[in-house]
Amino acid sequence: MGLFKRLAETARPVVAFTLDGQPASALLGDTLLTAVLTCSEHLRGSDFSAERRAGFCLMGACQDCWVRLEDGRRVRACSTLLEEGQAIRRDPGRTA
């Protein structure tokens, strides 16, 4: 179950993607942040502790929502739109 709960705009087309190698889906027009947090309880691991992070400012200013795409590019999840078939990898962050 995800951290975000979709309450409106539920009739948009479904977009399939993978999250850490697992199949997932979101809706057309979602950002990567929205897509990940509607199907998971965290966006990435913290760089400074073993805590999980969910993004912070939600507008591209805080640098807390970086994820990697299949081609290795690092993108801000809060300002990158989800595309059909995209493969998203979350950074586990510091594990200890």
N, CA, C and O of each residue as an XYZ file, in Angstrom:
384
protein
N       0.845     -1.185      0.000
C       0.000      0.000      0.000
C       0.885      1.242      0.000
O       1.938      1.265      0.637
N       0.451      2.264     -0.714
C       1.256      3.459     -0.880
C       1.062      4.503      0.202
O       0.091      4.478      0.959
N       2.008      5.414      0.252
C       1.944      6.535      1.179
C       0.898      7.549      0.713
O       0.165      8.110      1.527
N       0.831      7.784     -0.618
C      -0.167      8.691     -1.183
C      -1.430      7.905     -1.504
O      -1.355      6.776     -1.988
N      -2.566      8.487     -1.243
C      -3.868      7.905     -1.583
C      -4.526      8.783     -2.634
O      -4.740      9.972     -2.401
N      -4.851      8.211     -3.793
C      -5.447      8.980     -4.873
C      -6.930      9.192     -4.572
O      -7.674      8.227     -4.393
N      -7.357     10.452     -4.516
C      -8.738     10.788     -4.212
C      -9.491     11.353     -5.411
O     -10.722     11.354     -5.422
N      -8.775     11.829     -6.407
C      -9.410     12.454     -7.566
C      -8.661     12.060     -8.834
O      -7.599     11.439     -8.772
N      -9.212     12.418     -9.956
C      -8.607     12.163    -11.270
C      -8.269     10.685    -11.466
O      -7.199     10.354    -11.977
N      -9.155      9.821    -11.070
C      -8.902      8.381    -11.157
C      -9.205      7.795    -12.531
O      -8.920      6.621    -12.766
N      -9.769      8.571    -13.436
C     -10.158      8.055    -14.749
C      -9.075      8.231    -15.816
O      -9.301      7.878    -16.973
N      -7.902      8.769    -15.455
C      -6.828      8.921    -16.436
C      -6.292      7.544    -16.847
O      -6.401      6.595    -16.071
N      -5.717      7.414    -18.048
C      -5.171      6.120    -18.493
C      -4.059      5.614    -17.579
O      -3.297      6.399    -17.015
N      -3.977      4.295    -17.443
C      -2.958      3.646    -16.613
C      -1.649      3.563    -17.391
O      -1.640      3.294    -18.592
N      -0.546      3.799    -16.688
C       0.802      3.715    -17.248
C       1.561      2.650    -16.465
O       1.644      2.714    -15.238
N       2.113      1.673    -17.177
C       2.899      0.610    -16.529
C       4.364      1.037    -16.439
O       4.897      1.655    -17.361
N       5.007      0.703    -15.321
C       6.431      0.969    -15.133
C       6.990     -0.086    -14.190
O       6.235     -0.901    -13.660
N       8.292     -0.080    -13.975
C       8.866     -0.973    -12.972
C       9.552     -0.136    -11.902
O      10.159      0.897    -12.185
N       9.440     -0.604    -10.682
C      10.049      0.047     -9.528
C      10.961     -0.971     -8.868
O      10.496     -1.968     -8.316
N      12.249     -0.718     -8.925
C      13.241     -1.655     -8.388
C      13.037     -3.057     -8.951
O      13.158     -4.049     -8.232
N      12.727     -3.130    -10.248
C      12.563     -4.406    -10.928
C      11.199     -5.060    -10.787
O      10.961     -6.116    -11.374
N      10.308     -4.463    -10.028
C       8.969     -5.023     -9.814
C       7.934     -4.246    -10.625
O       8.010     -3.020    -10.699
N       6.967     -4.937    -11.235
C       5.948     -4.222    -12.003
C       5.088     -3.325    -11.116
O       4.749     -3.673     -9.985
N       4.750     -2.170    -11.660
C       3.911     -1.210    -10.934
C       3.105     -0.438    -11.966
O       3.349     -0.549    -13.168
N       2.149      0.340    -11.492
C       1.376      1.182    -12.411
C       0.970      2.467    -11.705
O       0.856      2.530    -10.481
N       0.760      3.477    -12.520
C       0.309      4.781    -12.044
C      -0.597      5.337    -13.137
O      -1.050      4.594    -14.007
N      -0.857      6.622    -13.097
C      -1.745      7.213    -14.096
C      -1.002      8.227    -14.963
O      -0.065      8.889    -14.518
N      -1.445      8.324    -16.201
C      -0.871      9.267    -17.150
C      -0.903     10.674    -16.552
O      -1.931     11.110    -16.033
N       0.212     11.371    -16.625
C       0.317     12.718    -16.063
C       0.923     12.756    -14.678
O       1.195     13.837    -14.154
N       1.145     11.581    -14.062
C       1.778     11.532    -12.736
C       3.267     11.839    -12.850
O       3.905     11.494    -13.844
N       3.806     12.479    -11.842
C       5.259     12.591    -11.736
C       5.793     11.267    -11.208
O       5.026     10.436    -10.722
N       7.094     11.069    -11.301
C       7.685      9.857    -10.738
C       7.420      9.783     -9.242
O       7.177      8.701     -8.709
N       7.464     10.913     -8.565
C       7.208     10.944     -7.123
C       5.804     10.431     -6.812
O       5.635      9.581     -5.937
N       4.806     10.936     -7.516
C       3.435     10.488     -7.302
C       3.292      9.012     -7.642
O       2.660      8.257     -6.902
N       3.881      8.600     -8.765
C       3.798      7.199     -9.184
C       4.382      6.272     -8.131
O       3.765      5.266     -7.781
N       5.559      6.595     -7.624
C       6.211      5.740     -6.623
C       5.430      5.738     -5.316
O       5.209      4.678     -4.731
N       5.012      6.903     -4.854
C       4.365      6.975     -3.546
C       2.911      6.517     -3.539
O       2.335      6.351     -2.464
N       2.302      6.308     -4.696
C       0.974      5.698     -4.699
C       1.064      4.178     -4.616
O       0.063      3.512     -4.351
N       2.263      3.618     -4.842
C       2.396      2.156     -4.759
C       3.443      1.720     -3.734
O       3.707      0.525     -3.603
N       4.040      2.655     -3.011
C       5.069      2.332     -2.028
C       5.024      3.340     -0.886
O       4.466      4.428     -1.023
N       5.612      2.966      0.226
C       5.594      3.867      1.389
C       6.816      4.759      1.504
O       6.923      5.544      2.447
N       7.759      4.648      0.538
C       8.907      5.554      0.564
C       9.441      5.760     -0.843
O       9.198      4.948     -1.736
N      10.168      6.850     -1.031
C      10.738      7.174     -2.328
C      12.173      6.701     -2.439
O      12.574      6.183     -3.481
N      12.945      6.867     -1.396
C      14.357      6.507     -1.421
C      14.893      6.429      0.008
O      14.209      6.797      0.963
N      16.110      5.950      0.135
C      16.763      5.943      1.436
C      17.484      7.259      1.672
O      17.816      7.971      0.724
N      17.722      7.576      2.917
C      18.444      8.793      3.280
C      19.938      8.605      3.038
O      20.470      7.510      3.221
N      20.603      9.671      2.629
C      22.059      9.646      2.467
C      22.773      9.719      3.815
O      23.972      9.453      3.892
N      22.058     10.073      4.866
C      22.693     10.349      6.146
C      22.342      9.369      7.251
O      22.983      9.370      8.302
N      21.332      8.528      7.031
C      20.935      7.561      8.050
C      20.254      6.385      7.352
O      20.158      6.365      6.125
N      19.793      5.431      8.105
C      19.078      4.282      7.537
C      17.586      4.571      7.368
O      16.820      3.672      7.021
N      17.171      5.801      7.606
C      15.757      6.173      7.486
C      15.318      6.262      6.031
O      16.121      6.560      5.146
N      14.051      6.003      5.794
C      13.471      6.143      4.462
C      12.934      7.546      4.277
O      12.474      8.187      5.223
N      13.001      8.016      3.027
C      12.563      9.370      2.697
C      11.403      9.320      1.707
O      11.270      8.358      0.950
N      10.567     10.350      1.714
C       9.426     10.413      0.808
C       9.435     11.696     -0.021
O       8.396     12.092     -0.549
N      10.576     12.343     -0.142
C      10.606     13.660     -0.768
C      10.324     14.691      0.307
O       9.902     14.341      1.410
N      10.551     15.953     -0.001
C      10.381     16.965      1.032
C       9.597     18.165      0.523
O       8.487     18.422      0.989
N      10.162     18.901     -0.426
C       9.499     20.149     -0.858
C       8.444     19.917     -1.929
O       7.529     20.728     -2.069
N       8.549     18.832     -2.689
C       7.633     18.467     -3.764
C       7.617     19.462     -4.922
O       6.665     19.483     -5.702
N       8.680     20.304     -5.045
C       8.724     21.266     -6.148
C      10.116     21.443     -6.753
O      10.353     22.429     -7.450
N      11.030     20.526     -6.510
C      12.330     20.561     -7.169
C      13.380     21.445     -6.541
O      14.389     21.735     -7.183
N      13.184     21.883     -5.313
C      14.147     22.789     -4.699
C      15.058     22.125     -3.670
O      16.169     22.604     -3.443
N      14.618     21.043     -3.047
C      15.349     20.529     -1.878
C      16.363     19.425     -2.167
O      17.170     19.107     -1.294
N      16.351     18.836     -3.349
C      17.284     17.763     -3.714
C      17.034     16.456     -2.956
O      17.941     15.629     -2.865
N      15.859     16.249     -2.421
C      15.583     15.060     -1.610
C      14.896     13.933     -2.379
O      14.605     12.890     -1.793
N      14.630     14.110     -3.669
C      13.826     13.113     -4.372
C      14.536     12.466     -5.567
O      13.872     11.964     -6.474
N      15.852     12.468     -5.581
C      16.586     11.891     -6.705
C      16.370     10.386     -6.804
O      16.461      9.668     -5.808
N      16.083      9.915     -8.019
C      15.994      8.487     -8.327
C      16.775      8.253     -9.623
O      17.137      9.204    -10.316
N      17.030      6.991     -9.941
C      17.736      6.658    -11.190
C      16.792      5.968    -12.158
O      15.928      5.185    -11.763
N      16.977      6.274    -13.431
C      16.246      5.593    -14.486
C      17.113      4.456    -15.008
O      18.305      4.389    -14.708
N      16.518      3.570    -15.785
C      17.204      2.387    -16.284
C      18.485      2.727    -17.045
O      19.452      1.967    -17.000
N      18.498      3.869    -17.744
C      19.681      4.249    -18.517
C      20.765      4.894    -17.657
O      21.787      5.341    -18.178
N      20.543      4.943    -16.333
C      21.538      5.485    -15.414
C      21.361      6.950    -15.073
O      22.004      7.458    -14.154
N      20.483      7.642    -15.813
C      20.264      9.055    -15.500
C      19.673      9.218    -14.110
O      18.823      8.437    -13.682
N      20.136     10.242    -13.418
C      19.607     10.609    -12.109
C      18.655     11.775    -12.326
O      19.047     12.799    -12.885
N      17.398     11.629    -11.884
C      16.382     12.665    -12.111
C      15.645     12.975    -10.817
O      15.590     12.158     -9.898
N      15.082     14.177    -10.770
C      14.238     14.553     -9.635
C      12.862     13.928     -9.844
O      12.208     14.181    -10.856
N      12.434     13.129     -8.906
C      11.147     12.448     -9.020
C       9.974     13.419     -8.972
O       8.927     13.147     -9.559
N      10.130     14.533     -8.291
C       9.006     15.458     -8.124
C       8.715     16.278     -9.366
O       7.626     16.839     -9.489
N       9.664     16.361    -10.294
C       9.442     17.201    -11.474
C       9.642     16.449    -12.791
O       9.706     17.070    -13.852
N       9.740     15.126    -12.735
C       9.883     14.311    -13.938
C       8.590     13.524    -14.148
O       8.134     12.820    -13.247
N       8.004     13.646    -15.334
C       6.764     12.931    -15.623
C       7.048     11.463    -15.930
O       8.026     11.129    -16.599
N       6.180     10.603    -15.433
C       6.262      9.174    -15.693
C       5.965      8.894    -17.155
O       5.077      9.506    -17.748
N       6.724      7.956    -17.736
C       6.493      7.517    -19.109
C       6.230      6.021    -19.114
O       6.743      5.291    -18.266
N       5.435      5.570    -20.064
C       5.116      4.145    -20.212
C       6.394      3.315    -20.286
O       7.307      3.632    -21.048
N       6.451      2.252    -19.487
C       7.568      1.320    -19.521
C       8.828      1.775    -18.807
O       9.833      1.064    -18.839
N       8.809      2.925    -18.170
C       9.995      3.426    -17.487
C      10.417      2.477    -16.379
O       9.574      1.867    -15.720
N      11.712      2.354    -16.176
C      12.258      1.559    -15.076
C      12.908      2.516    -14.087
O      13.855      3.224    -14.429
N      12.399      2.534    -12.866
C      12.868      3.441    -11.816
C      13.585      2.624    -10.756
O      13.092      1.586    -10.315
N      14.754      3.105    -10.354
C      15.515      2.467     -9.271
C      15.671      3.477     -8.144
O      16.132      4.601     -8.344
N      15.276      3.046     -6.969
C      15.431      3.908     -5.785
C      16.817      3.693     -5.185
O      17.350      2.583     -5.201
N      17.379      4.749     -4.667
C      18.653      4.677     -3.960
C      18.357      4.177     -2.556
O      17.549      4.776     -1.847
N      19.000      3.085     -2.142
C      18.728      2.594     -0.779
C      19.248      3.517      0.300
O      18.836      3.412      1.456
N      20.164      4.436     -0.062
C      20.729      5.354      0.926
C      21.698      4.625      1.840
O      22.150      3.518      1.545
N      21.993      5.248      2.916
C      22.901      4.671      3.902
C      22.173      3.552      4.637
O      21.043      3.751      5.083
N      22.785      2.393      4.773
C      22.096      1.250      5.377
C      22.458      1.037      6.838
O      21.877      0.171      7.492
N      23.377      1.785      7.347
C      23.731      1.626      8.767
C      24.066      2.941      9.396
O      24.386      2.994     10.584
